[in-house]
Amino acid sequence: MKPGTWDARILRAIELASAHPFASEGLRFYECLAGFQKSLYSEIRGTCGPSKVPRTPGTLQQEFDAFLLLPHFAPFLSLIEKIAPSPLSQFAHELGMQGGSSWQEVLTRFWETGLRSPENVEPAETLISWTFLQPYAEYLSDHTAWTAPVGTPPICPLCGNKPQAGALRPEGDGGKRSLICALCALEWEYRRIVCPACGEEDVRKLAVYTAEELSHVRVEACDTCHTYIKTVDLTKDGRAVPVVDELATLPLDLWATEHGYVKLQTNILGI
């Protein structure tokens, strides 16, 4: 795990919940969720070790350790039942009553398809599986010895899922763009003026929107495929944590929706 990753996420959620009341409910949910994820990541690392393992890009979904993960699923469902809004809380309760074989089926189904084919799965099931398996996916990502791919792929080079957010990190006199995977949190370089959904490169068709009160986060929308992604500009706010700041900027999602854009990948709040 990158030093301070989970603590930085939790502290940023607390900070933004205080600063932006409109996002406080979702951020407090995330704060509790991230606390569990931090603990699970530590448990996985303690069991599996700190060494990096060679893995072929795009093959993370071929690894699933039910023996390692299932003992932690009941406490997770209990937590979700307590902190989540209905109907997610009710779904967690019902799933908790089903037992180990059903849990393994649910988690395996998500792990094999990821966020790539959610159409035939109950949204609550996807969300619960996603948030539970994130620390496992992130552990595998952090502990993979791999070579960055040639070019700039629009999906995660390790697990094949879509990016949750973009980031602009300081480089020279400007910022270098990267994308962050919604599942395993891998961050990889991506060209700055191009749509990650359809590859559009015409700057006239790539709209950018920011709000004054959230100026370090921008909507990057495409008028060709009508999708958008939010990118967090760390050249403007070095304290930002992209995966958390993305959750806190609901007004930008509302603007995008009102203008006919669809999000490339919804976040763990279902937005």
Kinemage of the C-alpha trace (Angstrom):
@kinemage 1
@onewidth
@group {chain A} dominant
@subgroup {mainchain}
@vectorlist {calphas} color= white
{ca met a 1} P 0.000 0.000 0.000
{ca lys a 2} L 1.223 3.465 -0.821
{ca pro a 3} L 2.114 5.185 2.484
{ca gly a 4} L -0.846 6.860 4.117
{ca thr a 5} L -3.296 6.003 1.347
{ca trp a 6} L -6.229 4.952 3.509
{ca asp a 7} L -5.666 7.511 6.253
{ca ala a 8} L -5.404 10.249 3.625
{ca arg a 9} L -8.734 9.180 2.135
{ca ile a 10} L -10.467 9.107 5.507
{ca leu a 11} L -9.093 12.471 6.618
{ca arg a 12} L -10.018 14.048 3.293
{ca ala a 13} L -13.569 12.716 3.577
{ca ile a 14} L -13.888 14.277 7.035
{ca glu a 15} L -12.503 17.594 5.762
{ca leu a 16} L -14.781 17.754 2.735
{ca ala a 17} L -17.873 16.682 4.703
{ca ser a 18} L -17.315 19.702 6.938
{ca ala a 19} L -16.667 22.058 4.034
{ca his a 20} L -19.522 20.880 1.783
{ca pro a 21} L -22.754 20.107 3.689
{ca phe a 22} L -24.482 18.990 0.475
{ca ala a 23} L -22.019 16.082 0.273
{ca ser a 24} L -21.723 15.301 3.982
{ca glu a 25} L -24.053 12.282 4.089
{ca gly a 26} L -22.262 10.470 1.294
{ca leu a 27} L -18.826 11.361 2.642
{ca arg a 28} L -19.648 10.112 6.142
{ca phe a 29} L -20.802 6.850 4.622
{ca tyr a 30} L -17.527 6.687 2.726
{ca glu a 31} L -15.531 7.504 5.882
{ca cys a 32} L -16.980 4.462 7.666
{ca leu a 33} L -16.576 2.298 4.586
{ca ala a 34} L -12.939 3.339 4.109
{ca gly a 35} L -12.200 2.468 7.725
{ca phe a 36} L -13.324 -1.107 7.064
{ca gln a 37} L -11.453 -1.223 3.764
{ca lys a 38} L -8.259 -0.053 5.456
{ca ser a 39} L -8.545 -2.856 7.997
{ca leu a 40} L -9.291 -5.479 5.333
{ca tyr a 41} L -6.350 -4.341 3.206
{ca ser a 42} L -4.058 -4.695 6.223
{ca glu a 43} L -5.414 -8.175 6.949
{ca ile a 44} L -4.831 -9.246 3.334
{ca arg a 45} L -1.318 -7.812 3.301
{ca gly a 46} L -0.539 -9.503 6.618
{ca thr a 47} L -1.622 -12.848 5.222
{ca cys a 48} L -0.278 -12.576 1.679
{ca gly a 49} L 2.869 -10.570 2.378
{ca pro a 50} L 4.485 -7.440 0.938
{ca ser a 51} L 6.224 -8.982 -2.060
{ca lys a 52} L 5.316 -8.004 -5.604
{ca val a 53} L 4.235 -10.782 -7.961
{ca pro a 54} L 4.606 -10.735 -11.756
{ca arg a 55} L 1.177 -10.618 -13.383
{ca thr a 56} L 0.172 -10.260 -16.997
{ca pro a 57} L -1.787 -7.051 -17.651
{ca gly a 58} L -5.521 -7.583 -17.677
{ca thr a 59} L -5.481 -10.772 -15.595
{ca leu a 60} L -6.370 -9.596 -12.080
{ca gln a 61} L -9.907 -10.934 -12.491
{ca gln a 62} L -8.472 -14.441 -12.821
{ca glu a 63} L -7.407 -14.379 -9.154
{ca phe a 64} L -10.018 -14.896 -6.463
{ca asp a 65} L -9.215 -16.249 -3.013
{ca ala a 66} L -12.527 -17.170 -1.381
{ca phe a 67} L -10.758 -18.761 1.605
{ca leu a 68} L -9.056 -15.450 2.327
{ca leu a 69} L -12.039 -13.176 1.765
{ca leu a 70} L -15.213 -14.930 2.936
{ca pro a 71} L -14.466 -14.756 6.707
{ca his a 72} L -14.553 -10.955 6.416
{ca phe a 73} L -17.803 -10.718 4.484
{ca ala a 74} L -20.281 -11.170 7.347
{ca pro a 75} L -18.804 -8.258 9.371
{ca phe a 76} L -18.843 -6.158 6.214
{ca leu a 77} L -22.525 -6.881 5.573
{ca ser a 78} L -23.307 -5.983 9.185
{ca leu a 79} L -21.518 -2.662 8.739
{ca ile a 80} L -23.357 -1.870 5.508
{ca glu a 81} L -26.648 -2.738 7.169
{ca lys a 82} L -25.883 -0.153 9.879
{ca ile a 83} L -24.442 2.724 7.830
{ca ala a 84} L -26.023 2.501 4.380
{ca pro a 85} L -29.302 4.063 3.303
{ca ser a 86} L -32.198 1.850 2.331
{ca pro a 87} L -32.522 -0.190 0.104
{ca leu a 88} L -28.790 -0.986 0.276
{ca ser a 89} L -29.065 -1.654 4.002
{ca gln a 90} L -32.002 -4.009 3.448
{ca phe a 91} L -30.159 -5.849 0.679
{ca ala a 92} L -27.141 -6.314 2.973
{ca his a 93} L -29.428 -7.733 5.671
{ca glu a 94} L -31.050 -10.180 3.260
{ca leu a 95} L -27.717 -11.243 1.812
{ca gly a 96} L -26.342 -11.730 5.304
{ca met a 97} L -29.077 -14.277 6.009
{ca gln a 98} L -28.111 -16.438 3.020
{ca gly a 99} L -24.739 -17.771 4.138
{ca gly a 100} L -21.380 -18.705 2.670
{ca ser a 101} L -22.275 -20.459 -0.593
{ca ser a 102} L -24.431 -17.533 -1.740
{ca trp a 103} L -21.758 -15.049 -0.672
{ca gln a 104} L -19.131 -16.825 -2.695
{ca glu a 105} L -21.405 -16.908 -5.734
{ca val a 106} L -22.139 -13.187 -5.467
{ca leu a 107} L -18.520 -12.167 -4.985
{ca thr a 108} L -17.203 -14.501 -7.680
{ca arg a 109} L -19.757 -13.210 -10.169
{ca phe a 110} L -18.655 -9.645 -9.584
{ca trp a 111} L -14.953 -10.493 -9.579
{ca glu a 112} L -15.192 -12.228 -12.946
{ca thr a 113} L -17.184 -9.468 -14.645
{ca gly a 114} L -16.129 -6.466 -12.552
{ca leu a 115} L -17.842 -3.237 -13.459
{ca arg a 116} L -17.771 -4.145 -17.117
{ca ser a 117} L -21.164 -5.893 -17.352
{ca pro a 118} L -23.469 -4.688 -14.561
{ca glu a 119} L -26.662 -4.764 -16.621
{ca asn a 120} L -27.931 -8.159 -15.446
{ca val a 121} L -27.015 -7.738 -11.776
{ca glu a 122} L -28.978 -6.065 -9.003
{ca pro a 123} L -27.377 -2.601 -8.444
{ca ala a 124} L -27.192 -3.189 -4.680
{ca glu a 125} L -25.377 -6.483 -5.255
{ca thr a 126} L -22.878 -4.758 -7.523
{ca leu a 127} L -22.265 -1.975 -5.019
{ca ile a 128} L -21.760 -4.325 -2.073
{ca ser a 129} L -19.428 -6.607 -4.026
{ca trp a 130} L -17.529 -3.646 -5.444
{ca thr a 131} L -16.871 -1.944 -2.123
{ca phe a 132} L -15.963 -5.184 -0.356
{ca leu a 133} L -13.564 -6.353 -3.050
{ca gln a 134} L -11.884 -2.987 -3.613
{ca pro a 135} L -9.184 -3.550 -0.925
{ca tyr a 136} L -8.403 -6.984 -2.360
{ca ala a 137} L -8.129 -5.592 -5.883
{ca glu a 138} L -6.016 -2.701 -4.643
{ca tyr a 139} L -3.709 -5.066 -2.758
{ca leu a 140} L -3.164 -7.110 -5.923
{ca ser a 141} L -2.564 -3.936 -7.900
{ca asp a 142} L -0.107 -2.518 -5.364
{ca his a 143} L 1.758 -5.828 -5.227
{ca thr a 144} L 2.023 -6.531 -8.933
{ca ala a 145} L 5.353 -6.289 -10.719
{ca trp a 146} L 4.467 -5.169 -14.207
{ca thr a 147} L 5.605 -2.994 -17.061
{ca ala a 148} L 3.431 -0.070 -18.072
{ca pro a 149} L 1.784 -0.708 -21.448
{ca val a 150} L 2.771 1.087 -24.618
{ca gly a 151} L 0.364 3.913 -25.355
{ca thr a 152} L -2.422 5.167 -23.123
{ca pro a 153} L -5.232 2.606 -22.740
{ca pro a 154} L -8.681 3.970 -21.787
{ca ile a 155} L -9.351 1.099 -19.353
{ca cys a 156} L -7.254 -0.189 -16.466
{ca pro a 157} L -4.219 -2.060 -17.794
{ca leu a 158} L -4.339 -4.477 -14.857
{ca cys a 159} L -7.986 -5.369 -14.288
{ca gly a 160} L -9.754 -4.017 -17.359
{ca asn a 161} L -12.241 -1.803 -15.528
{ca lys a 162} L -13.142 1.786 -16.366
{ca pro a 163} L -11.562 4.762 -14.616
{ca gln a 164} L -13.409 6.361 -11.727
{ca ala a 165} L -11.715 9.733 -12.048
{ca gly a 166} L -8.853 11.561 -13.643
{ca ala a 167} L -6.024 13.448 -12.001
{ca leu a 168} L -3.819 16.305 -13.087
{ca arg a 169} L -0.519 16.127 -11.228
{ca pro a 170} L 2.184 18.822 -11.339
{ca glu a 171} L 4.824 18.370 -14.013
{ca gly a 172} L 7.076 21.197 -15.130
{ca asp a 173} L 4.950 24.291 -15.722
{ca gly a 174} L 1.732 22.345 -16.169
{ca gly a 175} L -0.021 19.138 -15.225
{ca lys a 176} L 0.222 15.539 -16.368
{ca arg a 177} L -3.090 13.716 -16.784
{ca ser a 178} L -3.714 10.229 -15.457
{ca leu a 179} L -6.727 7.984 -14.933
{ca ile a 180} L -7.574 6.072 -11.743
{ca cys a 181} L -9.233 2.659 -11.881
{ca ala a 182} L -12.612 2.358 -10.173
{ca leu a 183} L -11.800 -1.094 -8.789
{ca cys a 184} L -8.086 -1.610 -8.159
{ca ala a 185} L -7.107 2.093 -7.881
{ca leu a 186} L -4.254 1.738 -10.359
{ca glu a 187} L -3.266 5.117 -11.772
{ca trp a 188} L -1.909 5.262 -15.298
{ca glu a 189} L -0.900 8.049 -17.660
{ca tyr a 190} L -3.414 9.208 -20.237
{ca arg a 191} L -3.231 11.869 -22.905
{ca arg a 192} L -4.659 15.163 -21.756
{ca ile a 193} L -6.756 16.120 -24.798
{ca val a 194} L -8.663 12.948 -25.623
{ca cys a 195} L -11.932 11.358 -24.498
{ca pro a 196} L -11.326 8.144 -22.511
{ca ala a 197} L -14.694 6.779 -23.619
{ca cys a 198} L -14.521 7.086 -27.416
{ca gly a 199} L -11.055 8.466 -28.197
{ca glu a 200} L -12.285 11.800 -29.579
{ca glu a 201} L -9.342 14.208 -29.983
{ca asp a 202} L -11.007 17.283 -31.471
{ca val a 203} L -10.700 19.922 -28.771
{ca arg a 204} L -13.823 21.629 -30.128
{ca lys a 205} L -15.835 18.565 -29.110
{ca leu a 206} L -14.297 18.192 -25.649
{ca ala a 207} L -16.087 20.445 -23.192
{ca val a 208} L -14.655 21.395 -19.792
{ca tyr a 209} L -16.758 22.742 -16.947
{ca thr a 210} L -15.772 23.934 -13.495
{ca ala a 211} L -17.670 25.573 -10.637
{ca glu a 212} L -16.202 28.463 -8.678
{ca glu a 213} L -16.647 26.779 -5.288
{ca leu a 214} L -15.101 23.533 -6.602
{ca ser a 215} L -12.512 25.002 -8.936
{ca his a 216} L -9.954 22.198 -8.533
{ca val a 217} L -12.348 19.602 -9.973
{ca arg a 218} L -13.467 19.742 -13.583
{ca val a 219} L -15.990 17.941 -15.714
{ca glu a 220} L -14.362 16.709 -18.910
{ca ala a 221} L -17.199 15.937 -21.313
{ca cys a 222} L -17.306 14.673 -24.878
{ca asp a 223} L -19.840 15.993 -27.390
{ca thr a 224} L -19.227 12.997 -29.646
{ca cys a 225} L -20.201 10.157 -27.270
{ca his a 226} L -21.880 12.332 -24.600
{ca thr a 227} L -19.972 10.842 -21.696
{ca tyr a 228} L -18.004 12.634 -19.001
{ca ile a 229} L -15.416 12.034 -16.329
{ca lys a 230} L -14.368 14.280 -13.453
{ca thr a 231} L -10.709 15.174 -13.156
{ca val a 232} L -9.117 16.484 -9.961
{ca asp a 233} L -6.476 19.138 -10.535
{ca leu a 234} L -3.752 18.744 -7.913
{ca thr a 235} L -1.894 21.706 -9.363
{ca lys a 236} L -4.696 23.818 -7.848
{ca asp a 237} L -5.188 21.882 -4.599
{ca gly a 238} L -2.302 19.682 -3.548
{ca arg a 239} L -4.261 18.301 -0.592
{ca ala a 240} L -6.903 16.769 -2.816
{ca val a 241} L -7.409 12.996 -2.898
{ca pro a 242} L -8.960 12.290 -6.309
{ca val a 243} L -11.152 9.316 -5.376
{ca val a 244} L -12.592 11.279 -2.425
{ca asp a 245} L -12.885 14.694 -4.052
{ca glu a 246} L -14.743 13.001 -6.904
{ca leu a 247} L -17.399 11.898 -4.402
{ca ala a 248} L -17.745 15.389 -2.942
{ca thr a 249} L -18.563 17.270 -6.141
{ca leu a 250} L -22.209 16.390 -6.757
{ca pro a 251} L -23.019 19.803 -8.311
{ca leu a 252} L -20.691 18.958 -11.186
{ca asp a 253} L -22.561 15.698 -11.797
{ca leu a 254} L -25.849 17.601 -11.783
{ca trp a 255} L -24.495 20.058 -14.348
{ca ala a 256} L -23.316 17.226 -16.582
{ca thr a 257} L -26.617 15.364 -16.339
{ca glu a 258} L -28.614 18.513 -17.094
{ca his a 259} L -26.524 18.990 -20.240
{ca gly a 260} L -27.147 15.467 -21.494
{ca tyr a 261} L -23.878 13.779 -20.523
{ca val a 262} L -23.634 10.299 -18.973
{ca lys a 263} L -20.879 9.440 -16.516
{ca leu a 264} L -18.213 7.088 -17.804
{ca gln a 265} L -18.264 5.166 -14.492
{ca thr a 266} L -20.613 5.796 -11.578
{ca asn a 267} L -18.986 5.972 -8.147
{ca ile a 268} L -19.652 3.966 -4.992
{ca leu a 269} L -22.443 6.366 -4.040
{ca gly a 270} L -24.255 5.380 -7.220
{ca ile a 271} L -23.634 8.803 -8.794
